Amino acid sequence: MGRPKGQSTMESWMIANGKKGECFYSNKIDRHLTAISTHHKRKILTERLITITTAKSKPKAECITKVTLL
């Protein structure tokens, strides 16, 4: 079967099929997510966040993006 054309990632699928007001998180940067939303003719709001994981040894910080579908 495979994936529908143009929806090869979780982010692309959520932007194409998500409902207005839904949010999801991604490790992609905001300009990549904006490009995907333009391709699907959808408006989104992006927010950059820093997450800190403190499991076991040293703390690890990562940048993620919160996406809200408009």
C-alpha positions as CSV (number, residue, x, y, z in Angstrom):
1,M,0.0,0.0,0.0
2,G,2.5,2.7,1.1
3,R,1.9,6.3,2.1
4,P,-0.2,8.7,0.2
5,K,1.7,10.9,-2.2
6,G,3.2,14.0,-0.6
7,Q,2.7,12.7,3.0
8,S,6.0,10.9,3.6
9,T,6.5,12.2,7.2
10,M,4.4,12.5,10.3
11,E,4.6,16.3,10.1
12,S,3.3,16.3,6.5
13,W,0.4,13.9,7.4
14,M,-0.6,16.0,10.5
15,I,-0.6,19.2,8.5
16,A,-2.6,17.6,5.7
17,N,-5.1,15.8,7.9
18,G,-5.1,17.5,11.3
19,K,-8.1,19.5,12.5
20,K,-8.1,23.2,13.3
21,G,-6.7,23.9,16.7
22,E,-4.7,20.7,17.0
23,C,-1.1,20.8,18.1
24,F,1.9,18.5,17.6
25,Y,5.6,18.7,18.3
26,S,8.5,18.1,15.8
27,N,12.2,18.2,15.8
28,K,12.2,20.0,12.4
29,I,12.9,23.7,12.3
30,D,10.0,26.1,11.7
31,R,11.0,27.1,8.2
32,H,10.8,23.5,7.0
33,L,7.3,23.1,8.7
34,T,6.2,26.3,7.0
35,A,7.3,25.0,3.6
36,I,5.3,21.8,4.2
37,S,2.2,23.8,5.2
38,T,2.5,26.0,2.1
39,H,2.6,22.9,0.0
40,H,-0.6,21.6,1.6
41,K,-2.2,25.1,1.5
42,R,-2.6,25.1,5.3
43,K,-1.8,27.9,7.8
44,I,0.2,27.0,10.9
45,L,1.6,28.7,14.0
46,T,5.1,27.6,15.1
47,E,6.8,28.1,18.5
48,R,10.4,27.1,19.2
49,L,10.9,25.3,22.5
50,I,13.9,23.9,24.4
51,T,13.4,20.6,26.1
52,I,15.7,19.2,28.8
53,T,16.1,15.5,29.4
54,T,17.5,14.5,32.8
55,A,17.4,10.7,32.4
56,K,20.2,8.9,34.2
57,S,23.4,10.9,33.6
58,K,24.1,14.3,32.1
59,P,21.1,16.6,31.3
60,K,20.6,16.9,27.5
61,A,18.9,20.0,25.9
62,E,17.2,19.8,22.5
63,C,15.3,22.3,20.4
64,I,11.9,21.3,19.2
65,T,9.0,23.1,17.4
66,K,5.4,23.2,18.6
67,V,3.0,23.4,15.6
68,T,-0.6,24.6,16.0
69,L,-2.9,24.1,13.0
70,L,-5.0,27.2,12.1
